Amino acid sequence: MIAISPRPAGRNWNTVSFPSTLYLIPILDLLLTKVPSRLQAEVRLGLQEALVNAAKHGNNLDPGKKVLVQFSAIANEYWWVISDQGDGFEPPESGEEAIEDYLPCDEGECGRGLFILHQVFDRVQWNNEGTELKLCKQVRHLSRLPLVL
């Protein structure tokens, strides 16, 4: 069951929580409602990767554990804060050199999700425990084409 928390007065953040599942279509639709249509496919791909990581790798698809998403549109920035109830992981360091460490490798699909996050979003930041991910997409610089058409 998807739970949407009412937004407190004077706050710009909405909250949605759901049991760990890979059925994400209604959640993604909700999280993308305010994103400009020309960026929705690209942002959908990035959010799907982040939500799958939280449900599958963070919560081990345990339906007793929830994924919590706070989201907001502030000026020309779209923010998502995704939290899971898992044990966490060692978050990658920020910076170009660290991002290159997460390029897809030859053995299966390791690193693909983290690489996609860094390609889609302008800011990708984990908490120290590796259980919360902050994503930001800025839309003031639309000179480049979306990654996904």
LOGU-590564 format. One record per atom (N, C-alpha, C): residue number from 1; atom name; x, y, z. Coordinates in steps of 0.001 Angstrom, whole numbers, plus 500000, padded with zeros to 6 digits. Layout:
BEGIN
num = NUM, atomo = CA, px = X, py = Y, pz = Z
...
REM end
This chain:
BEGIN
num = 1, atomo = N, px = 500834, py = 498822, pz = 500000
num = 1, atomo = CA, px = 500000, py = 500000, pz = 500000
num = 1, atomo = C, px = 500879, py = 501242, pz = 500000
num = 2, atomo = N, px = 500548, py = 502177, pz = 499145
num = 2, atomo = CA, px = 501271, py = 503439, pz = 499064
num = 2, atomo = C, px = 500633, py = 504409, pz = 500051
num = 3, atomo = N, px = 501453, py = 505057, pz = 500850
num = 3, atomo = CA, px = 500960, py = 506050, pz = 501799
num = 3, atomo = C, px = 501512, py = 507414, pz = 501421
num = 4, atomo = N, px = 500628, py = 508374, pz = 501253
num = 4, atomo = CA, px = 501023, py = 509745, pz = 500953
num = 4, atomo = C, px = 500694, py = 510585, pz = 502170
num = 5, atomo = N, px = 501708, py = 511212, pz = 502736
num = 5, atomo = CA, px = 501507, py = 512029, pz = 503925
num = 5, atomo = C, px = 501110, py = 513435, pz = 503516
num = 6, atomo = N, px = 500156, py = 514022, pz = 504229
num = 6, atomo = CA, px = 499796, py = 515412, pz = 503916
num = 6, atomo = C, px = 500975, py = 516333, pz = 504185
num = 7, atomo = N, px = 501083, py = 517339, pz = 503357
num = 7, atomo = CA, px = 502170, py = 518303, pz = 503495
num = 7, atomo = C, px = 501845, py = 519265, pz = 504630
num = 8, atomo = N, px = 502778, py = 519430, pz = 505578
num = 8, atomo = CA, px = 502550, py = 520402, pz = 506652
num = 8, atomo = C, px = 502437, py = 521814, pz = 506075
num = 9, atomo = N, px = 501627, py = 522641, pz = 506705
num = 9, atomo = CA, px = 501438, py = 524024, pz = 506248
num = 9, atomo = C, px = 502776, py = 524749, pz = 506181
num = 10, atomo = N, px = 502984, py = 525474, pz = 505095
num = 10, atomo = CA, px = 504198, py = 526251, pz = 504931
num = 10, atomo = C, px = 505406, py = 525459, pz = 504459
num = 11, atomo = N, px = 505240, py = 524166, pz = 504189
num = 11, atomo = CA, px = 506357, py = 523326, pz = 503739
num = 11, atomo = C, px = 506179, py = 522994, pz = 502268
num = 12, atomo = N, px = 507272, py = 522853, pz = 501547
num = 12, atomo = CA, px = 507236, py = 522530, pz = 500125
num = 12, atomo = C, px = 507454, py = 521057, pz = 499838
num = 13, atomo = N, px = 507605, py = 520224, pz = 500858
num = 13, atomo = CA, px = 507940, py = 518819, pz = 500678
num = 13, atomo = C, px = 506722, py = 517931, pz = 500830
num = 14, atomo = N, px = 506609, py = 516961, pz = 499942
num = 14, atomo = CA, px = 505601, py = 515904, pz = 500043
num = 14, atomo = C, px = 506321, py = 514626, pz = 500421
num = 15, atomo = N, px = 505576, py = 513673, pz = 500972
num = 15, atomo = CA, px = 506167, py = 512409, pz = 501389
num = 15, atomo = C, px = 505297, py = 511260, pz = 500919
num = 16, atomo = N, px = 505951, py = 510217, pz = 500408
num = 16, atomo = CA, px = 505268, py = 508991, pz = 500030
num = 16, atomo = C, px = 506094, py = 507824, pz = 500563
num = 17, atomo = N, px = 505427, py = 506797, pz = 501060
num = 17, atomo = CA, px = 506132, py = 505592, pz = 501508
num = 17, atomo = C, px = 505406, py = 504381, pz = 500957
num = 18, atomo = N, px = 506160, py = 503305, pz = 500761
num = 18, atomo = CA, px = 505577, py = 502081, pz = 500217
num = 18, atomo = C, px = 506415, py = 500896, pz = 500660
num = 19, atomo = N, px = 505780, py = 499720, pz = 500758
num = 19, atomo = CA, px = 506541, py = 498515, pz = 501098
num = 19, atomo = C, px = 507521, py = 498197, pz = 499973
num = 20, atomo = N, px = 508601, py = 497546, pz = 500297
num = 20, atomo = CA, px = 509621, py = 497205, pz = 499305
num = 20, atomo = C, px = 509015, py = 496351, pz = 498199
num = 21, atomo = N, px = 509010, py = 496901, pz = 497005
num = 21, atomo = CA, px = 508457, py = 496234, pz = 495831
num = 21, atomo = C, px = 509176, py = 496765, pz = 494600
num = 22, atomo = N, px = 509099, py = 496006, pz = 493527
num = 22, atomo = CA, px = 509643, py = 496480, pz = 492260
num = 22, atomo = C, px = 508531, py = 496982, pz = 491347
num = 23, atomo = N, px = 507284, py = 496951, pz = 491819
num = 23, atomo = CA, px = 506173, py = 497528, pz = 491051
num = 23, atomo = C, px = 506136, py = 499023, pz = 491361
num = 24, atomo = N, px = 506773, py = 499801, pz = 490514
num = 24, atomo = CA, px = 507030, py = 501204, pz = 490818
num = 24, atomo = C, px = 506269, py = 502188, pz = 489941
num = 25, atomo = N, px = 505478, py = 501717, pz = 488996
num = 25, atomo = CA, px = 504818, py = 502616, pz = 488041
num = 25, atomo = C, px = 504000, py = 503704, pz = 488737
num = 26, atomo = N, px = 503093, py = 503372, pz = 489665
num = 26, atomo = CA, px = 502308, py = 504465, pz = 490276
num = 26, atomo = C, px = 503159, py = 505415, pz = 491114
num = 27, atomo = N, px = 504210, py = 504897, pz = 491719
num = 27, atomo = CA, px = 505081, py = 505742, pz = 492531
num = 27, atomo = C, px = 505859, py = 506699, pz = 491635
num = 28, atomo = N, px = 506413, py = 506170, pz = 490551
num = 28, atomo = CA, px = 507151, py = 507022, pz = 489606
num = 28, atomo = C, px = 506234, py = 508077, pz = 488997
num = 29, atomo = N, px = 505013, py = 507695, pz = 488643
num = 29, atomo = CA, px = 504064, py = 508667, pz = 488085
num = 29, atomo = C, px = 503829, py = 509816, pz = 489072
num = 30, atomo = N, px = 503663, py = 509480, pz = 490328
num = 30, atomo = CA, px = 503444, py = 510491, pz = 491365
num = 30, atomo = C, px = 504676, py = 511391, pz = 491526
num = 31, atomo = N, px = 505855, py = 510808, pz = 491536
num = 31, atomo = CA, px = 507084, py = 511580, pz = 491754
num = 31, atomo = C, px = 507444, py = 512481, pz = 490583
num = 32, atomo = N, px = 506862, py = 512228, pz = 489424
num = 32, atomo = CA, px = 507195, py = 512994, pz = 488219
num = 32, atomo = C, px = 506146, py = 514033, pz = 487838
num = 33, atomo = N, px = 505100, py = 514192, pz = 488618
num = 33, atomo = CA, px = 503986, py = 515049, pz = 488216
num = 33, atomo = C, px = 504388, py = 516479, pz = 487896
num = 34, atomo = N, px = 505354, py = 517032, pz = 488592
num = 34, atomo = CA, px = 505724, py = 518440, pz = 488365
num = 34, atomo = C, px = 506957, py = 518605, pz = 487469
num = 35, atomo = N, px = 507583, py = 517513, pz = 487079
num = 35, atomo = CA, px = 508784, py = 517584, pz = 486237
num = 35, atomo = C, px = 508362, py = 517921, pz = 484808
num = 36, atomo = N, px = 509058, py = 518840, pz = 484133
num = 36, atomo = CA, px = 508708, py = 519167, pz = 482744
num = 36, atomo = C, px = 508692, py = 517913, pz = 481868
num = 37, atomo = N, px = 507731, py = 517846, pz = 480971
num = 37, atomo = CA, px = 507518, py = 516634, pz = 480176
num = 37, atomo = C, px = 508745, py = 516222, pz = 479381
num = 38, atomo = N, px = 509524, py = 517174, pz = 478882
num = 38, atomo = CA, px = 510683, py = 516799, pz = 478065
num = 38, atomo = C, px = 511797, py = 516144, pz = 478882
num = 39, atomo = N, px = 511737, py = 516250, pz = 480214
num = 39, atomo = CA, px = 512737, py = 515618, pz = 481077
num = 39, atomo = C, px = 512213, py = 514379, pz = 481792
num = 40, atomo = N, px = 510928, py = 514082, pz = 481633
num = 40, atomo = CA, px = 510337, py = 513013, pz = 482426
num = 40, atomo = C, px = 510936, py = 511639, pz = 482156
num = 41, atomo = N, px = 511219, py = 511293, pz = 480914
num = 41, atomo = CA, px = 511772, py = 509965, pz = 480619
num = 41, atomo = C, px = 513143, py = 509798, pz = 481274
num = 42, atomo = N, px = 513964, py = 510815, pz = 481182
num = 42, atomo = CA, px = 515302, py = 510781, pz = 481770
num = 42, atomo = C, px = 515230, py = 510665, pz = 483295
num = 43, atomo = N, px = 514418, py = 511500, pz = 483913
num = 43, atomo = CA, px = 514303, py = 511494, pz = 485370
num = 43, atomo = C, px = 513642, py = 510206, pz = 485837
num = 44, atomo = N, px = 512676, py = 509688, pz = 485073
num = 44, atomo = CA, px = 512032, py = 508416, pz = 485417
num = 44, atomo = C, px = 513074, py = 507305, pz = 485500
num = 45, atomo = N, px = 513962, py = 507257, pz = 484528
num = 45, atomo = CA, px = 515013, py = 506234, pz = 484525
num = 45, atomo = C, px = 515873, py = 506347, pz = 485777
num = 46, atomo = N, px = 516292, py = 507561, pz = 486116
num = 46, atomo = CA, px = 517121, py = 507758, pz = 487301
num = 46, atomo = C, px = 516396, py = 507415, pz = 488588
num = 47, atomo = N, px = 515146, py = 507864, pz = 488723
num = 47, atomo = CA, px = 514376, py = 507557, pz = 489927
num = 47, atomo = C, px = 514097, py = 506064, pz = 490043
num = 48, atomo = N, px = 513830, py = 505420, pz = 488928
num = 48, atomo = CA, px = 513587, py = 503972, pz = 488957
num = 48, atomo = C, px = 514828, py = 503249, pz = 489482
num = 49, atomo = N, px = 515994, py = 503627, pz = 489017
num = 49, atomo = CA, px = 517237, py = 503014, pz = 489506
num = 49, atomo = C, px = 517380, py = 503228, pz = 491016
num = 50, atomo = N, px = 517127, py = 504445, pz = 491480
num = 50, atomo = CA, px = 517269, py = 504752, pz = 492903
num = 50, atomo = C, px = 516265, py = 503970, pz = 493748
num = 51, atomo = N, px = 515009, py = 503881, pz = 493282
num = 51, atomo = CA, px = 513978, py = 503162, pz = 494036
num = 51, atomo = C, px = 514233, py = 501659, pz = 494040
num = 52, atomo = N, px = 514679, py = 501117, pz = 492916
num = 52, atomo = CA, px = 515021, py = 499689, pz = 492869
num = 52, atomo = C, px = 516168, py = 499408, pz = 493838
num = 53, atomo = N, px = 517185, py = 500273, pz = 493843
num = 53, atomo = CA, px = 518301, py = 500081, pz = 494776
num = 53, atomo = C, px = 517809, py = 500070, pz = 496221
num = 54, atomo = N, px = 516918, py = 500992, pz = 496568
num = 54, atomo = CA, px = 516409, py = 501067, pz = 497943
num = 54, atomo = C, px = 515594, py = 499825, pz = 498304
num = 55, atomo = N, px = 514685, py = 499414, pz = 497426
num = 55, atomo = CA, px = 513815, py = 498270, pz = 497720
num = 55, atomo = C, px = 514567, py = 496945, pz = 497660
num = 56, atomo = N, px = 515375, py = 496766, pz = 496616
num = 56, atomo = CA, px = 516032, py = 495477, pz = 496386
num = 56, atomo = C, px = 517316, py = 495328, pz = 497200
num = 57, atomo = N, px = 518222, py = 496272, pz = 497059
num = 57, atomo = CA, px = 519516, py = 496147, pz = 497728
num = 57, atomo = C, px = 519466, py = 496632, pz = 499172
num = 58, atomo = N, px = 518704, py = 497697, pz = 499427
num = 58, atomo = CA, px = 518604, py = 498212, pz = 500794
num = 58, atomo = C, px = 517726, py = 497344, pz = 501670
num = 59, atomo = N, px = 516497, py = 497126, pz = 501226
num = 59, atomo = CA, px = 515510, py = 496406, pz = 502049
num = 59, atomo = C, px = 515381, py = 494925, pz = 501694
num = 60, atomo = N, px = 516181, py = 494439, pz = 500758
num = 60, atomo = CA, px = 516135, py = 493025, pz = 500343
num = 60, atomo = C, px = 514729, py = 492569, pz = 499963
num = 61, atomo = N, px = 513942, py = 493472, pz = 499371
num = 61, atomo = CA, px = 512560, py = 493211, pz = 498958
num = 61, atomo = C, px = 511699, py = 492672, pz = 500088
num = 62, atomo = N, px = 512029, py = 493021, pz = 501314
num = 62, atomo = CA, px = 511245, py = 492625, pz = 502485
num = 62, atomo = C, px = 510000, py = 493509, pz = 502541
num = 63, atomo = N, px = 508799, py = 492933, pz = 502340
num = 63, atomo = CA, px = 507584, py = 493762, pz = 502343
num = 63, atomo = C, px = 507288, py = 494396, pz = 503700
num = 64, atomo = N, px = 507964, py = 493943, pz = 504742
num = 64, atomo = CA, px = 507806, py = 494551, pz = 506060
num = 64, atomo = C, px = 508630, py = 495820, pz = 506228
num = 65, atomo = N, px = 509527, py = 496064, pz = 505272
num = 65, atomo = CA, px = 510339, py = 497277, pz = 505313
num = 65, atomo = C, px = 509832, py = 498255, pz = 504270
num = 66, atomo = N, px = 509898, py = 499519, pz = 504596
num = 66, atomo = CA, px = 509362, py = 500546, pz = 503706
num = 66, atomo = C, px = 510476, py = 501360, pz = 503051
num = 67, atomo = N, px = 510130, py = 501906, pz = 501896
num = 67, atomo = CA, px = 510943, py = 502911, pz = 501228
num = 67, atomo = C, px = 510191, py = 504224, pz = 501415
num = 68, atomo = N, px = 510891, py = 505240, pz = 501853
num = 68, atomo = CA, px = 510302, py = 506560, pz = 502099
num = 68, atomo = C, px = 510906, py = 507535, pz = 501094
num = 69, atomo = N, px = 510040, py = 508320, pz = 500447
num = 69, atomo = CA, px = 510511, py = 509324, pz = 499493
num = 69, atomo = C, px = 509908, py = 510670, pz = 499860
num = 70, atomo = N, px = 510769, py = 511642, pz = 500073
num = 70, atomo = CA, px = 510338, py = 513028, pz = 500235
num = 70, atomo = C, px = 510682, py = 513714, pz = 498920
num = 71, atomo = N, px = 509780, py = 514546, pz = 498422
num = 71, atomo = CA, px = 510038, py = 515187, pz = 497137
num = 71, atomo = C, px = 509473, py = 516601, pz = 497118
num = 72, atomo = N, px = 510156, py = 517435, pz = 496311
num = 72, atomo = CA, px = 509787, py = 518845, pz = 496276
num = 72, atomo = C, px = 510282, py = 519486, pz = 494991
num = 73, atomo = N, px = 509549, py = 520491, pz = 494563
num = 73, atomo = CA, px = 509987, py = 521353, pz = 493469
num = 73, atomo = C, px = 510199, py = 522729, pz = 494084
num = 74, atomo = N, px = 511447, py = 523178, pz = 494076
num = 74, atomo = CA, px = 511800, py = 524467, pz = 494666
num = 74, atomo = C, px = 512491, py = 525282, pz = 493588
num = 75, atomo = N, px = 511835, py = 526355, pz = 493177
num = 75, atomo = CA, px = 512351, py = 527203, pz = 492090
num = 75, atomo = C, px = 512579, py = 526337, pz = 490859
num = 76, atomo = N, px = 513800, py = 526278, pz = 490361
num = 76, atomo = CA, px = 514117, py = 525489, pz = 489169
num = 76, atomo = C, px = 514811, py = 524181, pz = 489506
num = 77, atomo = N, px = 514607, py = 523687, pz = 490721
num = 77, atomo = CA, px = 515220, py = 522444, pz = 491153
num = 77, atomo = C, px = 514145, py = 521473, pz = 491625
num = 78, atomo = N, px = 514350, py = 520225, pz = 491263
num = 78, atomo = CA, px = 513474, py = 519144, pz = 491697
num = 78, atomo = C, px = 514306, py = 518233, pz = 492590
num = 79, atomo = N, px = 513792, py = 517969, pz = 493789
num = 79, atomo = CA, px = 514526, py = 517204, pz = 494799
num = 79, atomo = C, px = 513763, py = 515945, pz = 495179
num = 80, atomo = N, px = 514518, py = 514879, pz = 495406
num = 80, atomo = CA, px = 513982, py = 513632, pz = 495940
num = 80, atomo = C, px = 514956, py = 513141, pz = 496999
num = 81, atomo = N, px = 514423, py = 512753, pz = 498152
num = 81, atomo = CA, px = 515227, py = 512157, pz = 499217
num = 81, atomo = C, px = 514630, py = 510768, pz = 499449
num = 82, atomo = N, px = 515411, py = 509744, pz = 499130
num = 82, atomo = CA, px = 514945, py = 508357, pz = 499168
num = 82, atomo = C, px = 515656, py = 507648, pz = 500310
num = 83, atomo = N, px = 514867, py = 507069, pz = 501225
num = 83, atomo = CA, px = 515416, py = 506371, pz = 502389
num = 83, atomo = C, px = 514917, py = 504935, pz = 502407
num = 84, atomo = N, px = 515794, py = 504034, pz = 502841
num = 84, atomo = CA, px = 515374, py = 502645, pz = 503032
num = 84, atomo = C, px = 515675, py = 502238, pz = 504470
num = 85, atomo = N, px = 515230, py = 501054, pz = 504864
num = 85, atomo = CA, px = 515417, py = 500564, pz = 506221
num = 85, atomo = C, px = 516445, py = 499442, pz = 506274
num = 86, atomo = N, px = 517319, py = 499414, pz = 505287
num = 86, atomo = CA, px = 518343, py = 498382, pz = 505230
num = 86, atomo = C, px = 519545, py = 498705, pz = 506099
num = 87, atomo = N, px = 520575, py = 497872, pz = 505952
num = 87, atomo = CA, px = 521802, py = 498029, pz = 506735
num = 87, atomo = C, px = 522716, py = 499098, pz = 506173
num = 88, atomo = N, px = 522422, py = 499583, pz = 504976
num = 88, atomo = CA, px = 523234, py = 500614, pz = 504354
num = 88, atomo = C, px = 524411, py = 500012, pz = 503603
num = 89, atomo = N, px = 525188, py = 500878, pz = 502997
num = 89, atomo = CA, px = 526391, py = 500478, pz = 502284
num = 89, atomo = C, px = 527365, py = 501637, pz = 502352
num = 90, atomo = N, px = 528584, py = 501380, pz = 501929
num = 90, atomo = CA, px = 529572, py = 502446, pz = 501949
num = 90, atomo = C, px = 529373, py = 503316, pz = 500722
num = 91, atomo = N, px = 528851, py = 504519, pz = 500910
num = 91, atomo = CA, px = 528565, py = 505394, pz = 499765
num = 91, atomo = C, px = 529837, py = 505757, pz = 499017
num = 92, atomo = N, px = 529715, py = 505920, pz = 497697
num = 92, atomo = CA, px = 530873, py = 506343, pz = 496914
num = 92, atomo = C, px = 531254, py = 507778, pz = 497260
num = 93, atomo = N, px = 532511, py = 508083, pz = 497075
num = 93, atomo = CA, px = 532967, py = 509457, pz = 497282
num = 93, atomo = C, px = 532442, py = 510305, pz = 496136
num = 94, atomo = N, px = 532311, py = 511594, pz = 496371
num = 94, atomo = CA, px = 531880, py = 512483, pz = 495296
num = 94, atomo = C, px = 533099, py = 512952, pz = 494529
num = 95, atomo = N, px = 532863, py = 513435, pz = 493334
num = 95, atomo = CA, px = 533946, py = 513907, pz = 492488
num = 95, atomo = C, px = 534061, py = 513064, pz = 491236
num = 96, atomo = N, px = 534637, py = 513625, pz = 490208
num = 96, atomo = CA, px = 534756, py = 512950, pz = 488909
num = 96, atomo = C, px = 535495, py = 511627, pz = 489006
num = 97, atomo = N, px = 536604, py = 511595, pz = 489753
num = 97, atomo = CA, px = 537379, py = 510363, pz = 489844
num = 97, atomo = C, px = 536537, py = 509254, pz = 490459
num = 98, atomo = N, px = 535782, py = 509578, pz = 491496
num = 98, atomo = CA, px = 534964, py = 508568, pz = 492163
num = 98, atomo = C, px = 533852, py = 508075, pz = 491250
num = 99, atomo = N, px = 533249, py = 508951, pz = 490469
num = 99, atomo = CA, px = 532175, py = 508556, pz = 489566
num = 99, atomo = C, px = 532685, py = 507553, pz = 488542
num = 100, atomo = N, px = 533890, py = 507759, pz = 488049
num = 100, atomo = CA, px = 534446, py = 506838, pz = 487062
num = 100, atomo = C, px = 534626, py = 505435, pz = 487631
num = 101, atomo = N, px = 534765, py = 505308, pz = 488950
num = 101, atomo = CA, px = 534871, py = 503992, pz = 489579
num = 101, atomo = C, px = 533579, py = 503203, pz = 489447
num = 102, atomo = N, px = 532478, py = 503865, pz = 489145
num = 102, atomo = CA, px = 531185, py = 503201, pz = 489069
num = 102, atomo = C, px = 530687, py = 503059, pz = 487637
num = 103, atomo = N, px = 531575, py = 503185, pz = 486678
num = 103, atomo = CA, px = 531185, py = 502916, pz = 485294
num = 103, atomo = C, px = 530840, py = 501447, pz = 485164
num = 104, atomo = N, px = 529896, py = 501107, pz = 484296
num = 104, atomo = CA, px = 529544, py = 499689, pz = 484144
num = 104, atomo = C, px = 530775, py = 498855, pz = 483804
num = 105, atomo = N, px = 530846, py = 497678, pz = 484408
num = 105, atomo = CA, px = 531986, py = 496803, pz = 484170
num = 105, atomo = C, px = 531570, py = 495650, pz = 483261
num = 106, atomo = N, px = 532535, py = 494851, pz = 482887
num = 106, atomo = CA, px = 532271, py = 493744, pz = 481969
num = 106, atomo = C, px = 531501, py = 492604, pz = 482618
num = 107, atomo = N, px = 531539, py = 492497, pz = 483916
num = 107, atomo = CA, px = 530911, py = 491378, pz = 484625
num = 107, atomo = C, px = 529474, py = 491735, pz = 485008
num = 108, atomo = N, px = 528524, py = 491440, pz = 484173
num = 108, atomo = CA, px = 527125, py = 491707, pz = 484477
num = 108, atomo = C, px = 526812, py = 493184, pz = 484431
num = 109, atomo = N, px = 526046, py = 493630, pz = 485408
num = 109, atomo = CA, px = 525587, py = 495011, pz = 485393
num = 109, atomo = C, px = 526067, py = 495794, pz = 486592
num = 110, atomo = N, px = 527174, py = 495407, pz = 487194
num = 110, atomo = CA, px = 527638, py = 496112, pz = 488375
num = 110, atomo = C, px = 527954, py = 497570, pz = 488029
num = 111, atomo = N, px = 527512, py = 498473, pz = 488876
num = 111, atomo = CA, px = 527807, py = 499878, pz = 488681
num = 111, atomo = C, px = 526865, py = 500627, pz = 487765
num = 112, atomo = N, px = 526000, py = 499923, pz = 487047
num = 112, atomo = CA, px = 525133, py = 500579, pz = 486079
num = 112, atomo = C, px = 524214, py = 501603, pz = 486743
num = 113, atomo = N, px = 523572, py = 501229, pz = 487851
num = 113, atomo = CA, px = 522637, py = 502135, pz = 488517
num = 113, atomo = C, px = 523301, py = 503397, pz = 489030
num = 114, atomo = N, px = 524462, py = 503251, pz = 489668
num = 114, atomo = CA, px = 525166, py = 504421, pz = 490185
num = 114, atomo = C, px = 525633, py = 505322, pz = 489049
num = 115, atomo = N, px = 526060, py = 504720, pz = 487961
num = 115, atomo = CA, px = 526472, py = 505502, pz = 486795
num = 115, atomo = C, px = 525289, py = 506300, pz = 486247
num = 116, atomo = N, px = 524134, py = 505659, pz = 486121
num = 116, atomo = CA, px = 522939, py = 506336, pz = 485612
num = 116, atomo = C, px = 522552, py = 507508, pz = 486518
num = 117, atomo = N, px = 522594, py = 507300, pz = 487827
num = 117, atomo = CA, px = 522248, py = 508385, pz = 488752
num = 117, atomo = C, px = 523116, py = 509616, pz = 488511
num = 118, atomo = N, px = 524402, py = 509393, pz = 488319
num = 118, atomo = CA, px = 525315, py = 510530, pz = 488120
num = 118, atomo = C, px = 525146, py = 511165, pz = 486745
num = 119, atomo = N, px = 524607, py = 510436, pz = 485790
num = 119, atomo = CA, px = 524359, py = 511009, pz = 484470
num = 119, atomo = C, px = 523063, py = 511814, pz = 484434
num = 120, atomo = N, px = 522053, py = 511364, pz = 485151
num = 120, atomo = CA, px = 520724, py = 511979, pz = 485103
num = 120, atomo = C, px = 520623, py = 513189, pz = 486026
num = 121, atomo = N, px = 521145, py = 513076, pz = 487238
num = 121, atomo = CA, px = 520925, py = 514113, pz = 488245
num = 121, atomo = C, px = 522133, py = 515033, pz = 488385
num = 122, atomo = N, px = 521851, py = 516279, pz = 488765
num = 122, atomo = CA, px = 522907, py = 517270, pz = 488957
num = 122, atomo = C, px = 523582, py = 517122, pz = 490314
num = 123, atomo = N, px = 522864, py = 516576, pz = 491271
num = 123, atomo = CA, px = 523430, py = 516292, pz = 492593
num = 123, atomo = C, px = 523000, py = 514898, pz = 493012
num = 124, atomo = N, px = 523971, py = 514129, pz = 493491
num = 124, atomo = CA, px = 523740, py = 512781, pz = 494005
num = 124, atomo = C, px = 524533, py = 512692, pz = 495295
num = 125, atomo = N, px = 523832, py = 512526, pz = 496422
num = 125, atomo = CA, px = 524521, py = 512550, pz = 497705
num = 125, atomo = C, px = 523879, py = 511551, pz = 498662
num = 126, atomo = N, px = 524700, py = 510696, pz = 499277
num = 126, atomo = CA, px = 524230, py = 509733, pz = 500265
num = 126, atomo = C, px = 524558, py = 510229, pz = 501663
num = 127, atomo = N, px = 523772, py = 509759, pz = 502649
num = 127, atomo = CA, px = 524158, py = 510005, pz = 504033
num = 127, atomo = C, px = 525308, py = 509061, pz = 504376
num = 128, atomo = N, px = 525926, py = 509241, pz = 505527
num = 128, atomo = CA, px = 527100, py = 508446, pz = 505901
num = 128, atomo = C, px = 526797, py = 506959, pz = 506045
num = 129, atomo = N, px = 525569, py = 506622, pz = 506388
num = 129, atomo = CA, px = 525203, py = 505217, pz = 506578
num = 129, atomo = C, px = 524867, py = 504516, pz = 505267
num = 130, atomo = N, px = 524626, py = 505281, pz = 504204
num = 130, atomo = CA, px = 524254, py = 504682, pz = 502932
num = 130, atomo = C, px = 522811, py = 504206, pz = 502887
num = 131, atomo = N, px = 521951, py = 504821, pz = 503704
num = 131, atomo = CA, px = 520530, py = 504459, pz = 503725
num = 131, atomo = C, px = 519630, py = 505571, pz = 503204
num = 132, atomo = N, px = 520208, py = 506703, pz = 502871
num = 132, atomo = CA, px = 519430, py = 507829, pz = 502368
num = 132, atomo = C, px = 520177, py = 508472, pz = 501205
num = 133, atomo = N, px = 519444, py = 508730, pz = 500136
num = 133, atomo = CA, px = 520004, py = 509293, pz = 498916
num = 133, atomo = C, px = 519264, py = 510575, pz = 498578
num = 134, atomo = N, px = 520005, py = 511652, pz = 498352
num = 134, atomo = CA, px = 519425, py = 512930, pz = 497923
num = 134, atomo = C, px = 519757, py = 513121, pz = 496453
num = 135, atomo = N, px = 518722, py = 513403, pz = 495664
num = 135, atomo = CA, px = 518881, py = 513632, pz = 494232
num = 135, atomo = C, px = 518308, py = 514997, pz = 493873
num = 136, atomo = N, px = 518985, py = 515703, pz = 492991
num = 136, atomo = CA, px = 518504, py = 516999, pz = 492537
num = 136, atomo = C, px = 518649, py = 517093, pz = 491022
num = 137, atomo = N, px = 517600, py = 517565, pz = 490384
num = 137, atomo = CA, px = 517626, py = 517841, pz = 488947
num = 137, atomo = C, px = 517344, py = 519319, pz = 488779
num = 138, atomo = N, px = 518290, py = 520033, pz = 488162
num = 138, atomo = CA, px = 518120, py = 521456, pz = 487900
num = 138, atomo = C, px = 517606, py = 521621, pz = 486482
num = 139, atomo = N, px = 516678, py = 522545, pz = 486293
num = 139, atomo = CA, px = 516100, py = 522723, pz = 484963
num = 139, atomo = C, px = 516345, py = 524106, pz = 484377
num = 140, atomo = N, px = 517172, py = 524880, pz = 484973
num = 140, atomo = CA, px = 517422, py = 526212, pz = 484401
num = 140, atomo = C, px = 518385, py = 526151, pz = 483229
num = 141, atomo = N, px = 519222, py = 525119, pz = 483161
num = 141, atomo = CA, px = 520186, py = 524973, pz = 482075
num = 141, atomo = C, px = 519681, py = 523898, pz = 481119
num = 142, atomo = N, px = 518771, py = 524255, pz = 480246
num = 142, atomo = CA, px = 518190, py = 523278, pz = 479330
num = 142, atomo = C, px = 518814, py = 523362, pz = 477944
num = 143, atomo = N, px = 520055, py = 523793, pz = 477872
num = 143, atomo = CA, px = 520686, py = 523909, pz = 476563
num = 143, atomo = C, px = 521006, py = 522540, pz = 475983
num = 144, atomo = N, px = 521215, py = 521533, pz = 476844
num = 144, atomo = CA, px = 521489, py = 520206, pz = 476315
num = 144, atomo = C, px = 520182, py = 519446, pz = 476131
num = 145, atomo = N, px = 520211, py = 518481, pz = 475267
num = 145, atomo = CA, px = 519044, py = 517639, pz = 475046
num = 145, atomo = C, px = 518911, py = 516644, pz = 476197
num = 146, atomo = N, px = 517707, py = 516191, pz = 476495
num = 146, atomo = CA, px = 517548, py = 515148, pz = 477500
num = 146, atomo = C, px = 518324, py = 513901, pz = 477096
num = 147, atomo = N, px = 518757, py = 513119, pz = 478094
num = 147, atomo = CA, px = 519481, py = 511880, pz = 477812
num = 147, atomo = C, px = 518593, py = 510825, pz = 477191
num = 148, atomo = N, px = 517309, py = 510835, pz = 477532
num = 148, atomo = CA, px = 516361, py = 509852, pz = 477036
num = 148, atomo = C, px = 515267, py = 510592, pz = 476272
num = 149, atomo = N, px = 515000, py = 510203, pz = 475064
num = 149, atomo = CA, px = 513939, py = 510844, pz = 474269
num = 149, atomo = C, px = 512742, py = 509948, pz = 474158
REM end
